Amino acid sequence: MNVDPNDACHGLTPFVRILRQGIFPIVQIGIPIILIVMGTVDLGKAVISSDEKEIKQAQSRLIKRCIYAVVVFFIVTLVSLLMNLVERGDNTVGATGWAECWRIAGS
């Protein structure tokens, strides 16, 4: 089935393409890396200062940031999975246009 992307997306093809191919990967990969690097830098500063209390606080922040990084990664993964399920789902009215738009913008 050959569908015009602009018909399926109602003119939102560039936005959906930027969302799917640009924003999702940046959020999924970039934010977790930044969080882990920030936590590592904080821990490094604390170790260099040799203050036991500051080291424990930095360890706590690093653990929290690692947890946040995993959560961000899986939230984006979950959203992508749900959108792919909608794209493959049944052909109910209303979902068909969006599903076709999502499929076309991802290719």
N, CA, C and O atoms as a MOPAC input file, in Angstrom:
PM7 MOZYME 1SCF
protein

 N      0.84800 1    -1.17100 1     0.00000 1
 C      0.00000 1     0.00000 1     0.00000 1
 C      0.89200 1     1.23200 1     0.00000 1
 O      1.69300 1     1.41800 1     0.91600 1
 N      0.76300 1     2.06100 1    -1.00400 1
 C      1.58300 1     3.25800 1    -1.14400 1
 C      0.77800 1     4.46400 1    -0.67100 1
 O     -0.19400 1     4.85600 1    -1.31800 1
 N      1.17700 1     5.04900 1     0.44600 1
 C      0.44500 1     6.16300 1     1.04300 1
 C      1.33700 1     7.38900 1     1.02400 1
 O      2.52300 1     7.31500 1     1.34400 1
 N      0.75600 1     8.51200 1     0.64800 1
 C      1.48700 1     9.77200 1     0.68100 1
 C      1.72500 1    10.15600 1     2.14200 1
 O      0.76600 1    10.22200 1     2.91200 1
 N      2.97000 1    10.41000 1     2.54800 1
 C      3.24700 1    10.72700 1     3.94800 1
 C      2.48800 1    11.94800 1     4.44800 1
 O      2.07600 1    11.99000 1     5.60700 1
 N      2.30300 1    12.92900 1     3.59600 1
 C      1.59700 1    14.13400 1     4.02600 1
 C      0.11700 1    13.86100 1     4.28100 1
 O     -0.49400 1    14.50600 1     5.13300 1
 N     -0.46600 1    12.90200 1     3.54100 1
 C     -1.85900 1    12.53600 1     3.79900 1
 C     -1.97600 1    11.81000 1     5.13800 1
 O     -2.88400 1    12.09500 1     5.92000 1
 N     -1.07700 1    10.88800 1     5.40200 1
 C     -1.14000 1    10.10400 1     6.63900 1
 C     -0.85100 1    10.97400 1     7.86100 1
 O     -1.45600 1    10.78500 1     8.91600 1
 N      0.06500 1    11.92000 1     7.72400 1
 C      0.48700 1    12.74100 1     8.87200 1
 C     -0.20000 1    14.10000 1     8.92300 1
 O      0.03200 1    14.88000 1     9.84600 1
 N     -1.02500 1    14.37800 1     7.95700 1
 C     -1.71700 1    15.66700 1     7.89800 1
 C     -0.73000 1    16.83100 1     7.96700 1
 O     -0.97200 1    17.81900 1     8.66000 1
 N      0.38300 1    16.70600 1     7.24100 1
 C      1.38200 1    17.76700 1     7.18400 1
 C      2.40000 1    17.74200 1     8.31400 1
 O      3.25700 1    18.62400 1     8.37700 1
 N      2.33500 1    16.76900 1     9.19900 1
 C      3.26000 1    16.70400 1    10.34100 1
 C      4.43000 1    15.75300 1    10.12300 1
 O      5.12900 1    15.41000 1    11.07600 1
 N      4.65100 1    15.32800 1     8.89800 1
 C      5.73000 1    14.37700 1     8.62100 1
 C      7.08600 1    14.86200 1     9.12300 1
 O      7.79700 1    14.07800 1     9.75100 1
 N      7.48700 1    16.12100 1     8.88000 1
 C      8.80200 1    16.55600 1     9.38500 1
 C      8.88600 1    16.49000 1    10.91600 1
 O      9.91200 1    16.08600 1    11.46300 1
 N      7.82200 1    16.88100 1    11.59800 1
 C      7.82500 1    16.84200 1    13.06300 1
 C      7.94200 1    15.41600 1    13.58100 1
 O      8.71700 1    15.14400 1    14.49700 1
 N      7.17000 1    14.50600 1    12.99300 1
 C      7.20100 1    13.10300 1    13.43700 1
 C      8.56000 1    12.49100 1    13.13200 1
 O      9.07500 1    11.70600 1    13.92900 1
 N      9.14500 1    12.83400 1    11.99900 1
 C     10.46900 1    12.31200 1    11.63300 1
 C     11.53800 1    12.82200 1    12.61100 1
 O     12.40100 1    12.06000 1    13.04600 1
 N     11.47200 1    14.12600 1    12.95500 1
 C     12.42900 1    14.68800 1    13.91300 1
 C     12.25200 1    14.02800 1    15.27300 1
 O     13.23300 1    13.72000 1    15.95000 1
 N     11.00600 1    13.81300 1    15.67300 1
 C     10.72800 1    13.16500 1    16.95400 1
 C     11.27800 1    11.74900 1    16.98400 1
 O     11.95700 1    11.35900 1    17.93300 1
 N     10.98300 1    10.98000 1    15.94300 1
 C     11.34200 1     9.56100 1    15.93500 1
 C     12.82600 1     9.31300 1    15.66600 1
 O     13.42200 1     8.41700 1    16.26200 1
 N     13.41800 1    10.09200 1    14.78400 1
 C     14.80100 1     9.83500 1    14.40800 1
 C     15.80000 1    10.77400 1    15.06800 1
 O     17.00500 1    10.52700 1    15.01300 1
 N     15.31900 1    11.85300 1    15.69500 1
 C     16.22800 1    12.81400 1    16.29700 1
 C     16.10500 1    12.90800 1    17.80000 1
 O     17.07700 1    12.68300 1    18.52200 1
 N     14.92000 1    13.23700 1    18.27600 1
 C     14.73700 1    13.48300 1    19.70600 1
 C     14.79000 1    12.19100 1    20.50800 1
 O     15.46000 1    12.13400 1    21.53900 1
 N     14.09300 1    11.15200 1    20.05100 1
 C     14.09100 1     9.89300 1    20.80900 1
 C     15.50100 1     9.34900 1    21.03600 1
 O     15.83200 1     9.01700 1    22.17400 1
 N     16.35300 1     9.24000 1    20.00100 1
 C     17.70500 1     8.72200 1    20.25100 1
 C     18.54000 1     9.61500 1    21.17100 1
 O     19.31400 1     9.11700 1    21.98900 1
 N     18.38100 1    10.93700 1    21.03600 1
 C     19.14400 1    11.84500 1    21.89300 1
 C     18.72800 1    11.66900 1    23.34700 1
 O     19.57300 1    11.58200 1    24.23900 1
 N     17.42900 1    11.61800 1    23.57600 1
 C     16.93600 1    11.45200 1    24.95100 1
 C     17.32300 1    10.08500 1    25.48400 1
 O     17.76000 1     9.96800 1    26.62800 1
 N     17.16700 1     9.05100 1    24.67000 1
 C     17.41600 1     7.69000 1    25.13100 1
 C     18.88600 1     7.42300 1    25.41900 1
 O     19.19800 1     6.69400 1    26.36100 1
 N     19.77900 1     7.98200 1    24.65100 1
 C     21.20600 1     7.71700 1    24.81700 1
 C     21.92200 1     8.88000 1    25.49800 1
 O     22.72200 1     8.66900 1    26.41000 1
 N     21.63900 1    10.09500 1    25.06200 1
 C     22.37500 1    11.26100 1    25.54500 1
 C     22.14800 1    11.58900 1    27.00700 1
 O     23.10700 1    11.80100 1    27.74900 1
 N     20.90100 1    11.63200 1    27.42700 1
 C     20.60100 1    12.00200 1    28.81400 1
 C     21.18400 1    10.99700 1    29.80500 1
 O     21.79600 1    11.42100 1    30.78600 1
 N     21.02600 1     9.67800 1    29.59900 1
 C     21.67500 1     8.75400 1    30.53600 1
 C     23.19500 1     8.91300 1    30.60000 1
 O     23.77900 1     8.83200 1    31.68000 1
 N     23.83400 1     9.13700 1    29.46100 1
 C     25.29500 1     9.32700 1    29.47100 1
 C     25.65900 1    10.56900 1    30.26600 1
 O     26.58600 1    10.54400 1    31.07500 1
 N     24.92400 1    11.66800 1    30.03600 1
 C     25.20500 1    12.90600 1    30.76400 1
 C     25.01200 1    12.71400 1    32.26300 1
 O     25.82500 1    13.18800 1    33.05700 1
 N     23.94800 1    12.02400 1    32.65600 1
 C     23.69400 1    11.80000 1    34.08200 1
 C     24.81100 1    10.98100 1    34.73100 1
 O     25.26200 1    11.30700 1    35.83000 1
 N     25.25100 1     9.93900 1    34.06600 1
 C     26.29700 1     9.08800 1    34.63400 1
 C     27.63200 1     9.83300 1    34.68100 1
 O     28.37700 1     9.70200 1    35.65200 1
 N     27.93800 1    10.60900 1    33.64700 1
 C     29.18800 1    11.38400 1    33.64700 1
 C     29.16700 1    12.42300 1    34.76800 1
 O     30.16500 1    12.60400 1    35.46500 1
 N     28.02800 1    13.10800 1    34.94400 1
 C     27.92700 1    14.10000 1    36.02200 1
 C     28.12600 1    13.44700 1    37.39700 1
 O     28.81300 1    13.99900 1    38.25500 1
 N     27.52700 1    12.28200 1    37.59700 1
 C     27.69900 1    11.57700 1    38.86200 1
 C     29.12800 1    11.14100 1    39.08600 1
 O     29.63100 1    11.20400 1    40.20700 1
 N     29.78900 1    10.69700 1    38.02600 1
 C     31.18300 1    10.27000 1    38.12700 1
 C     32.09000 1    11.45400 1    38.44600 1
 O     33.02000 1    11.33200 1    39.24400 1
 N     31.81900 1    12.59000 1    37.82600 1
 C     32.61700 1    13.79300 1    38.10500 1
 C     32.43300 1    14.21900 1    39.56200 1
 O     33.40600 1    14.54700 1    40.24100 1
 N     31.18300 1    14.21400 1    40.04300 1
 C     30.92900 1    14.54400 1    41.44600 1
 C     31.67000 1    13.60200 1    42.38700 1
 O     32.25800 1    14.04000 1    43.37500 1
 N     31.64000 1    12.32400 1    42.08100 1
 C     32.33900 1    11.35100 1    42.92200 1
 C     33.84700 1    11.57700 1    42.86500 1
 O     34.53000 1    11.48100 1    43.88400 1
 N     34.36300 1    11.87500 1    41.68500 1
 C     35.80100 1    12.15800 1    41.55700 1
 C     36.22100 1    13.36100 1    42.37300 1
 O     37.26900 1    13.34100 1    43.02000 1
 N     35.40800 1    14.41700 1    42.34900 1
 C     35.70600 1    15.60900 1    43.14600 1
 C     35.69300 1    15.27200 1    44.63400 1
 O     36.53700 1    15.74200 1    45.39700 1
 N     34.72800 1    14.45500 1    45.03000 1
 C     34.63000 1    14.08800 1    46.44100 1
 C     35.83200 1    13.24800 1    46.87400 1
 O     36.35300 1    13.43300 1    47.97400 1
 N     36.26500 1    12.34300 1    46.03200 1
 C     37.42000 1    11.49900 1    46.36500 1
 C     38.67900 1    12.35000 1    46.46200 1
 O     39.51100 1    12.13700 1    47.34400 1
 N     38.81600 1    13.30200 1    45.56700 1
 C     39.99000 1    14.17200 1    45.59700 1
 C     40.00700 1    15.02000 1    46.86600 1
 O     41.07100 1    15.28000 1    47.42600 1
 N     38.82500 1    15.45200 1    47.32100 1
 C     38.76100 1    16.28000 1    48.53800 1
 C     39.02800 1    15.46800 1    49.80600 1
 O     39.31900 1    16.04200 1    50.85600 1
 N     38.93500 1    14.15000 1    49.72100 1
 C     39.20500 1    13.22600 1    50.83800 1
 C     38.28500 1    13.44900 1    52.04300 1
 O     38.66600 1    13.15200 1    53.17500 1
 N     37.09500 1    13.96200 1    51.80800 1
 C     36.11700 1    14.14500 1    52.88000 1
 C     35.13600 1    12.97300 1    52.82900 1
 O     34.39900 1    12.80200 1    51.85800 1
 N     35.14300 1    12.16600 1    53.90200 1
 C     34.33400 1    10.94000 1    53.93400 1
 C     32.84400 1    11.24000 1    53.76600 1
 O     32.14200 1    10.51100 1    53.06300 1
 N     32.36400 1    12.29000 1    54.39600 1
 C     30.94400 1    12.65300 1    54.30000 1
 C     30.58200 1    13.04700 1    52.86400 1
 O     29.53100 1    12.66600 1    52.35100 1
 N     31.45000 1    13.80000 1    52.24100 1
 C     31.21100 1    14.23300 1    50.86000 1
 C     31.26500 1    13.04900 1    49.89600 1
 O     30.52300 1    13.01300 1    48.91400 1
 N     32.13800 1    12.08400 1    50.17100 1
 C     32.22900 1    10.89000 1    49.33000 1
 C     30.93200 1    10.09100 1    49.40500 1
 O     30.43400 1     9.62300 1    48.38000 1
 N     30.38100 1     9.92900 1    50.60700 1
 C     29.12200 1     9.20000 1    50.75800 1
 C     27.97800 1     9.91100 1    50.03800 1
 O     27.14300 1     9.26200 1    49.40700 1
 N     27.93700 1    11.23700 1    50.12900 1
 C     26.89900 1    11.99500 1    49.42600 1
 C     27.04800 1    11.85600 1    47.90800 1
 O     26.06200 1    11.71800 1    47.18500 1
 N     28.28900 1    11.89500 1    47.44700 1
 C     28.54200 1    11.76100 1    46.01000 1
 C     28.17400 1    10.35900 1    45.52300 1
 O     27.64200 1    10.20500 1    44.42400 1
 N     28.45400 1     9.33700 1    46.33600 1
 C     28.05900 1     7.97900 1    45.97600 1
 C     26.53900 1     7.86900 1    45.87700 1
 O     26.00700 1     7.25400 1    44.95300 1
 N     25.85700 1     8.47000 1    46.83600 1
 C     24.40100 1     8.45800 1    46.82700 1
 C     23.85900 1     9.15400 1    45.57800 1
 O     22.93800 1     8.65000 1    44.93700 1
 N     24.42700 1    10.30600 1    45.23500 1
 C     23.99300 1    11.02100 1    44.02800 1
 C     24.27700 1    10.21000 1    42.76600 1
 O     23.46500 1    10.19200 1    41.84000 1
 N     25.43100 1     9.53800 1    42.72900 1
 C     25.77500 1     8.71900 1    41.56600 1
 C     24.77900 1     7.57500 1    41.39700 1
 O     24.33100 1     7.30300 1    40.28300 1
 N     24.43400 1     6.91300 1    42.48200 1
 C     23.46500 1     5.81300 1    42.41900 1
 C     22.10500 1     6.32700 1    41.93600 1
 O     21.46600 1     5.70500 1    41.08700 1
 N     21.67000 1     7.46500 1    42.48400 1
 C     20.39000 1     8.03500 1    42.05200 1
 C     20.43100 1     8.40300 1    40.57600 1
 O     19.46700 1     8.15300 1    39.85100 1
 N     21.51600 1     8.98400 1    40.12800 1
 C     21.62300 1     9.37100 1    38.72300 1
 C     21.65600 1     8.15300 1    37.80500 1
 O     21.11500 1     8.19200 1    36.69900 1
 N     22.28500 1     7.07900 1    38.25400 1
 C     22.27500 1     5.84700 1    37.45600 1
 C     20.85500 1     5.28900 1    37.34700 1
 O     20.44300 1     4.82600 1    36.28400 1
 N     20.12200 1     5.33600 1    38.44200 1
 C     18.72900 1     4.87600 1    38.41900 1
 C     17.90800 1     5.75500 1    37.47900 1
 O     17.11400 1     5.24500 1    36.68800 1
 N     18.09600 1     7.08100 1    37.56200 1
 C     17.37700 1     7.99200 1    36.66500 1
 C     17.72800 1     7.71500 1    35.21200 1
 O     16.86100 1     7.76600 1    34.33900 1
 N     19.00200 1     7.42100 1    34.95000 1
 C     19.43600 1     7.13700 1    33.58100 1
 C     18.73600 1     5.89500 1    33.03800 1
 O     18.29600 1     5.88200 1    31.88800 1
 N     18.63300 1     4.85500 1    33.86000 1
 C     17.94900 1     3.63100 1    33.43500 1
 C     16.46200 1     3.91000 1    33.19700 1
 O     15.88100 1     3.41200 1    32.23200 1
 N     15.85500 1     4.70100 1    34.07400 1
 C     14.43900 1     5.04000 1    33.92300 1
 C     14.20300 1     5.81300 1    32.62300 1
 O     13.27000 1     5.50400 1    31.88200 1
 N     15.03700 1     6.81000 1    32.34400 1
 C     14.89100 1     7.58900 1    31.10900 1
 C     15.04500 1     6.67900 1    29.89300 1
 O     14.26700 1     6.77000 1    28.94400 1
 N     16.04100 1     5.80900 1    29.92300 1
 C     16.26900 1     4.89700 1    28.80900 1
 C     15.03700 1     4.03900 1    28.55300 1
 O     14.60200 1     3.89800 1    27.41000 1
 N     14.47400 1     3.46600 1    29.61500 1
 C     13.34600 1     2.56300 1    29.43700 1
 C     12.03400 1     3.29000 1    29.15900 1
 O     11.14500 1     2.70900 1    28.53600 1
 N     11.88300 1     4.52300 1    29.59200 1
 C     10.67200 1     5.27900 1    29.24600 1
 C     10.64100 1     5.53500 1    27.74000 1
 O      9.60400 1     5.35900 1    27.10100 1
 N     11.75800 1     5.94500 1    27.18200 1
 C     11.81100 1     6.17400 1    25.74100 1
 C     11.60400 1     4.86200 1    24.99900 1
 O     10.91000 1     4.83300 1    23.98300 1
 N     12.19200 1     3.78300 1    25.48600 1
 C     12.00000 1     2.47100 1    24.87800 1
 C     10.53600 1     2.06800 1    24.93600 1
 O      9.99900 1     1.55000 1    23.95800 1
 N      9.89000 1     2.29700 1    26.06100 1
 C      8.48000 1     1.94900 1    26.22900 1
 C      7.59800 1     2.76400 1    25.28100 1
 O      6.68500 1     2.21500 1    24.66400 1
 N      7.85900 1     4.05100 1    25.16300 1
 C      7.08000 1     4.89700 1    24.24100 1
 C      7.26100 1     4.40400 1    22.80600 1
 O      6.28700 1     4.29700 1    22.06100 1
 N      8.48500 1     4.10800 1    22.42100 1
 C      8.72800 1     3.59400 1    21.07000 1
 C      8.01600 1     2.26100 1    20.84700 1
 O      7.43000 1     2.03400 1    19.78900 1
 N      8.06800 1     1.39500 1    21.83400 1
 C      7.40200 1     0.09700 1    21.73000 1
 C      5.89300 1     0.27900 1    21.59000 1
 O      5.26600 1    -0.36200 1    20.74700 1
 N      5.31300 1     1.14500 1    22.40700 1
 C      3.87100 1     1.38200 1    22.31600 1
 C      3.47900 1     1.96600 1    20.95800 1
 O      2.45900 1     1.58500 1    20.38500 1
 N      4.28300 1     2.88100 1    20.45400 1
 C      3.97500 1     3.46500 1    19.14900 1
 C      4.10300 1     2.41700 1    18.04300 1
 O      3.32300 1     2.43100 1    17.09100 1
 N      5.06100 1     1.52400 1    18.15400 1
 C      5.18500 1     0.45200 1    17.16500 1
 C      4.02500 1    -0.52500 1    17.26700 1
 O      3.57700 1    -1.06300 1    16.25400 1
 N      3.53300 1    -0.76200 1    18.48300 1
 C      2.35900 1    -1.62400 1    18.63800 1
 C      1.13500 1    -0.97100 1    18.01300 1
 O      0.33100 1    -1.65400 1    17.37800 1
 N      0.98200 1     0.32800 1    18.18200 1
 C     -0.13200 1     1.04900 1    17.55000 1
 C      0.00500 1     0.95800 1    16.03700 1
 O     -0.97800 1     0.77300 1    15.32000 1
 N      1.24100 1     1.09000 1    15.56500 1
 C      1.47900 1     1.03400 1    14.12500 1
 C      1.09900 1    -0.32600 1    13.55600 1
 O      0.61600 1    -0.40600 1    12.42600 1
 N      1.30700 1    -1.39500 1    14.31600 1
 C      0.99500 1    -2.75200 1    13.84800 1
 C     -0.41100 1    -3.18700 1    14.24500 1
 O     -0.90200 1    -4.22300 1    13.79600 1
 N     -1.04600 1    -2.39100 1    15.08200 1
 C     -2.34100 1    -2.78000 1    15.64700 1
 C     -3.44500 1    -2.87200 1    14.62400 1
 O     -3.21900 1    -2.80300 1    13.41500 1
 N     -4.65500 1    -3.03300 1    15.14800 1
 C     -5.79800 1    -3.19100 1    14.25100 1
 C     -6.06000 1    -1.89100 1    13.49600 1
 O     -5.52700 1    -0.83900 1    13.84900 1
 N     -6.86100 1    -1.97100 1    12.48800 1
 C     -7.11500 1    -0.84000 1    11.60300 1
 C     -8.36400 1    -0.06800 1    12.02800 1
 O     -9.27000 1     0.14200 1    11.22100 1
 N     -8.41000 1     0.34500 1    13.26600 1
 C     -9.54800 1     1.12900 1    13.71200 1
 C     -9.43500 1     2.54700 1    13.17700 1
 O     -8.33900 1     3.05100 1    12.93100 1
 N    -10.56300 1     3.16500 1    13.00600 1
 C    -10.58300 1     4.52400 1    12.47100 1
 C     -9.90500 1     5.46400 1    13.45700 1
 O    -10.15600 1     5.38200 1    14.65900 1
 N     -9.06000 1     6.34300 1    12.97200 1
 C     -8.34200 1     7.28400 1    13.81700 1
 C     -6.93200 1     6.81500 1    14.10600 1
 O     -5.99100 1     7.60400 1    14.02500 1
 N     -6.76800 1     5.55300 1    14.44000 1
 C     -5.42900 1     5.03200 1    14.71900 1
 C     -4.69300 1     4.71900 1    13.43200 1
 O     -3.46300 1     4.73800 1    13.39900 1
 N     -5.43500 1     4.42800 1    12.36900 1
 C     -4.80200 1     4.03900 1    11.11400 1
 C     -3.93000 1     5.15000 1    10.56300 1
 O     -2.80000 1     4.89400 1    10.14700 1
 N     -4.43100 1     6.38900 1    10.55000 1
 C     -3.66400 1     7.49900 1    10.02300 1
 C     -2.39600 1     7.74000 1    10.81100 1
 O     -1.32800 1     7.94200 1    10.23400 1
 N     -2.51000 1     7.72000 1    12.12400 1
 C     -1.33700 1     7.94400 1    12.95900 1
 C     -0.34000 1     6.80300 1    12.81900 1
 O      0.86800 1     7.03200 1    12.75400 1
 N     -0.84500 1     5.57600 1    12.77200 1
 C      0.04100 1     4.42000 1    12.62900 1
 C      0.79700 1     4.48400 1    11.31000 1
 O      1.99500 1     4.20500 1    11.26400 1
 N      0.11400 1     4.84400 1    10.25500 1
 C      0.76200 1     4.96700 1     8.94300 1
 C      1.78700 1     6.09100 1     8.95500 1
 O      2.86700 1     5.96100 1     8.37800 1
 N      1.45100 1     7.18500 1     9.60600 1
 C      2.37400 1     8.31500 1     9.72700 1
 C      3.63000 1     7.88000 1    10.48700 1
 O      4.74400 1     8.19800 1    10.07000 1
 N      3.46100 1     7.16100 1    11.59200 1
 C      4.58300 1     6.69100 1    12.40300 1
 C      5.47800 1     5.75700 1    11.60200 1
 O      6.70300 1     5.83000 1    11.69100 1
 N      4.84800 1     4.86500 1    10.80700 1
 C      5.60200 1     3.90800 1    10.02000 1
 C      6.38900 1     4.62300 1     8.92600 1
 O      7.56600 1     4.32900 1     8.71700 1
 N      5.75300 1     5.54800 1     8.23500 1
 C      6.39500 1     6.25800 1     7.12700 1
 C      7.53300 1     7.13800 1     7.64300 1
 O      8.60300 1     7.19100 1     7.03700 1
 N      7.30500 1     7.82700 1     8.75800 1
 C      8.31900 1     8.74600 1     9.29800 1
 C      9.53700 1     7.99300 1     9.80900 1
 O     10.63200 1     8.55400 1     9.84900 1
 N      9.36900 1     6.73800 1    10.19800 1
 C     10.49400 1     5.96700 1    10.70400 1
 C     11.34600 1     5.34800 1     9.62400 1
 O     12.46200 1     4.90300 1     9.88900 1
 N     10.83600 1     5.31400 1     8.41200 1
 C     11.61300 1     4.65800 1     7.34400 1
 C     12.44500 1     5.63600 1     6.55500 1
 O     13.15100 1     5.23900 1     5.62800 1

